[in-house]
Amino acid sequence: MPDASWPVLAPLLQAATAGRDLLDDTLRRLGPDAVTAALLAEIGEVEHDVRLDLHFDGVTTSHLRTGADLVVSLDLADAVRTLYGTERRWPSLAVSTPSAGLDEGGVGAWFRARRDYPAAVEAVLTALRPPQEDLGALAVRFGSDKWGDLHWYTQHYERHFARLRTEPVRVLEIGIGGYDDPDSGGASLRMWQRYFRRGLVHGLDITAKPGVTGPRITTVQGDQSDAAFLDALGTRLGPFDVVIDDGSHLNDHVRTSFHALFPHVRAGGLYVVEDLQTAYWPSWGGAPDGGAGTSIGMLKSFVDGLNLAEVAGPRVNGGYVQRNISGISFHHNIAFVEKGLNAEEGGPEFLRTLC
Ligand SMILES: C[S@@+](CC[C@H](N)C(=O)[O-])C[C@H]1O[C@@H](n2cnc3c(N)ncnc32)[C@H](O)[C@@H]1O
């Protein structure tokens, strides 16, 4: 799917946490209709027979079940803040039943119509602000194998991604799933979309995936072993806060993808490599010792890169990768590479020869 709607979504996600003047200006610049369309795509079906009236700049538009008697009214900017903001908040809202008059059914009918008010408000608010679930629960809900099937990755993802959860992140995952079926896959993209409520989520797969869609999901067809293609992709869609390699898991593909995409990761972002078991399997391009030439061999070499400033002999600057990795974490079959300046000074010369 093309990312044609993101010229609206990207600024909206940023403006949702800004002051009200800036948010209102953004809504005017993007156009309330485009903003409303993005908001409705996000909330999807609401499980209540309710009409949603959105107000902005003195204009009211009606949505969801427009024929319903029960109307929940929201200020558009406030609805955007509830959807994409970082605090749990109540938007300013009003509920009404314009068609329930005293003349039809008397006082009893008038009161009965109001019994549904809390449920209607709850349905709209839950659609705007679904409960925050942990990644394990989301993996199960969306059918991702990142937890509870072949792998137990979500505990590690939680730990490394928690600080990014409420940020307007850009995520790229290599490997959408479903292999050569264009309509299947996307489990983890849906999981990330829900986990990162303000995140834009891109998936890359060798197979086109027109059937994998979502309000903040786009899919791209391409080969992760094609460095020039990945570089162009990074220029077009990045910089990324998170890149996850869950593609072919062939060792030379993993290495090529890392070197092509790591420059497109933002400082403070993370590059994740899954399924590192293939580094030990010769038929996948690995070696039993996980040495040079394997995916884990590449990652292990970055550990020495972290401490390059301490290496004896003439001071070396290191390459781009060495100068821009600030941390690495290894867990069973998965590694997280943190992007950040690796520019600390090494120990002074006299200390090196003290003992
Ligand atoms: C394990 S699945 C991804 C699962 C998905 N990330 C999830 O967690 O739901 C691996 C995917 O990588 C794709 N793939 C295989 N080789 C590839 C390549 N060279 N470039 C891009 N994608 C590739 C496959 O088509 C498959 O859909």
The ligand as a Gaussian input file, in Angstrom:
#p B3LYP/6-31G(d) Opt

LIG

0 1
 C        9.252000     -14.889000       9.414000
 S        8.356000     -14.084000       8.154000
 C        8.056000     -12.501000       8.886000
 C        7.089000     -12.551000      10.022000
 C        6.638000     -11.209000      10.532000
 N        7.745000     -10.294000      10.744000
 C        5.905000     -11.375000      11.858000
 O        6.537000     -11.346000      12.927000
 O        4.664000     -11.515000      11.798000
 C        9.614000     -13.770000       6.969000
 C        9.171000     -12.998000       5.731000
 O       10.360000     -12.554000       5.064000
 C       10.114000     -12.503000       3.679000
 N       11.383000     -12.574000       2.937000
 C       12.113000     -13.667000       2.611000
 N       13.204000     -13.323000       1.893000
 C       13.177000     -11.966000       1.776000
 C       14.030000     -11.015000       1.148000
 N       15.138000     -11.390000       0.485000
 N       13.703000      -9.700000       1.235000
 C       12.577000      -9.313000       1.880000
 N       11.726000     -10.188000       2.478000
 C       12.018000     -11.482000       2.445000
 C        9.208000     -13.716000       3.433000
 O        8.448000     -13.550000       2.251000
 C        8.372000     -13.765000       4.707000
 O        7.097000     -13.201000       4.493000

